[in-house]
Amino acid sequence: MERFLSRLFEKMRNVKAGYIAAFIFFTVAILLCIFGFFKTLFIVLFTLVGFFVGAFLFSDRSKFKDFLDRILPPGRFR
């Protein structure tokens, strides 16, 4: 995943910022037209929460292991 993101960011460096912003706002406009304001806000909020949980919790294997130990009984699945 890290390699994929680094390649994606390398490709995005060659693209002008206006194109990226236009794509983001076009996507938000389509979501607003299809789902409405509050459903779109809900989707964006949970997407951001998922990104931050993935970035901070699952970035380190020991943090992920501790997280699984809190949810699942230790030793049962390992």
Secondary structure, DSSP 8 states (H G I E B T S, - for coil): -HHHHHHHHHHHHTS-HHHHHHHHHHHHHHHHHHH-HHHHHHHHHHHHHHHHHHHHTSSSHHHHHHHHHHHS-TTT--
